[in-house]
Amino acid sequence: MTKRYFLLPLLVLGVAYGTVAWMAAQDGASDNTVFRITVDMVQLNVAVTDNKGNYVTGLRPWDFAISEDGLLQKIANFGEGNETPRRLADFEPGISTPRVVESFAARIPARLRDGTTRGGFPEESPQELSSLVAGASVYILFDTSNYMYRGFVFAQDAIADFVRTLDRPDKVAFYSYSRDFSRAATVTSERSSVLRGVRATVAGDDAALYNALLLTLKDAGQVSGRKVVVVFSNGPDNASMVAPEDVRELAQSEGIPIYMIATQEAKLEPVSTAVFERMSSSTGGKAYFAKNWKDQQKAFASIRDDLAHLYSISYYPQPNPNRGWRDIKVKLVGEHLKNYHIRTRSGYRPKAAKVTTDGAESQ
C-alpha cells in the first residue's frame, strides 16, 4: 500500500517571542511519526510620526500593511503604547481616529543629533518625566572606557535619573564596558540594585563597545516580550573582536531596537557617527549626540517618550524559500494617513530550522 505524506512548510525564524509547533499529517495510516517544527512570531516595534516628529496615536491593525520580501503578511497581535497586545479578532471593526500627540523631541529647539541646540532643552517637570512610562524590558549599556574621563559623574547622573523615572518596564538591566564587559545589575524589577550598579562604575581602559553590545543583545534575546537596548557611548571602539555589522544584524533579527546616546565629542569621529546612526535607524531606534550633561538627560527623556508611544505588531511569516536576509516593509493604509512616517526595523535573518520527530521512523 502506498503511503502519502503532507508536510507543512518548514519555516523557522528566530525573531521574537512565541512559538508554534506544526505537525506533519499522514493519510492512511499506521505510521505514527510526528514532525515538530518551531515557528517563531516576528514582532515589530513601530513608531508613527508626523512631519514635526510628533507621535500619531489611535491607529488600529487595519491601518498597517506589512510585507516581507514582498509577501503580504497577516497581523496576529497588535498593541499600542503600554497596552498588552491583543489578537486581531479582539478588535471591533471600524474607522480609526488618529490623534497627534506632541513628542518630547518636537519640543527641542533644534535636533539633538546635529549638536546645534541653543538655549538648552525645554524643562521637564518630575511629574512629566515619570508619566513617560515604558512597558518594555530595558537593557542599559554604559561606556566606562578611558573616553569617559570627562563628564563621567554627569553621565552616571543622567542614567540614574532615567532608571528612576521608568515607571513600568517589566525589568531593567545595567551593564558596563571598557575592554571588559560587566553585568553590574542583571535584569531585575528592583530599581535599587540597578542604581547601585550605576554608582559603582569607574572609568578606565580601552573601549570594546561592539563586543559588549553583542553580549547584551544575546542576554536580551533570552527574555520574552518587548525589549530595548539603550547605549551610552562616548567615542569609537578600539578593542572589539566583532564587527558592528554583525551586531546590527543580530539586533534586527532579534527585534531589539538600539538607542544610542553619545556626547558631541563622539560626533567628531566620522566612523563612529555613521555606525551609531546606521545601527539605531535600521533597528527602529534613534541616535542622539549631546554636547553637555543636560542634553544627555533630555536624550534619555526622549527615549522614554518614544517607548511609551510605540505600536507592537506581530505576525507569523508566510511561507518563504528565502533563508537569507529578509526585508520588512511597513506602510500605512488610507489617504488620510499618507503624510505620516513609519520607523521600525528593516529586516532580519531567519535562524536555521530545527526539526524533531516523535514516534517510529517513516517506512
Buried (B, 14 or more C-beta within 10 A) or exposed (E): EEEEBEEEEBBBBBBBBBEEEBEBEBEEEEBEBBBEBBBBBBBBBBBBBBEEBBBBBEBBBBBBBBBBBEEEBEBBBBBBBBEEBBEBEEBEEEEBEBEBBEBBBBBBEEEBBEBEBEEEBEEBEEEBBEEBBBBBBBBBBBBBBBBBEEBBEBBBBBBBBBBBBBBEBBBBBBBBBBBEBBBBBBBBEEBEBBBEBBEEBEBEBBBBBBBBBBBBBEBBBEBEBBBBBBBBBBBBBEBBEBEBEEBBBBBBBBBBBBBBBBBBBBBEBEEBBEBBBBBBBBBBBBBBBBBBBBBBBBBBBBBBBBBBBBBBBBBBBBEBEEBEBBEBBBEBEEEEBEEBEBBBBBBBBBBEEEEEEEEEEEE
